[in-house]
Amino acid sequence: MKKTTISKVFLVISIVLIASFLLSACDSPDPRIPVKYTFTPGGPFSTNVNDEDPRRQVRCTIVLEVIDEAAIEELEEYTFIIRNSILSVLGELTIPEITTGRNLENIAERLVERINEDINSHYDLVIGAYFTDFALV
């Protein structure tokens, strides 16, 4: 009789452990897939470019990749600074800089650097900038 009691306890403990493992595995994100946190600093941007023709403009929409979820909340407080930083970088661009092949990557790097510099946080909150549309008009 003692063996049946021990086996029942062992069976119950095993079921509880297996169930808790399965439940925790279902709630956890796949560790092989990195989580990306993004921040959108408002609507589209439109500004004149540094060109002889003052009517030339760049129009784009930008999404920023940030380090974590807490950074999103912090950046929301600095949206006006971030938008100003983006407009400043875009306004410094020349036509050759915009039309050169791989230059969107360079522009994105400049944006990340300027934004992190202007918000003056203890660490870099923005780690990437992505254009969802980009046009020279």
Buried (B, 14 or more C-beta within 10 A) or exposed (E): EEEEEEEEEEEEEEEEEEEEEEEEEEEEEEEEEEEEBEBEBEEEBEBBBBBEEEEBBBBBBBBBBBEEEEBBEBBEEBEEBBBBBBBBBBBBBEBEBBEEEEEBEEBBEBBBBBBBEBBEBEEBBBBBBEBEEBEBE
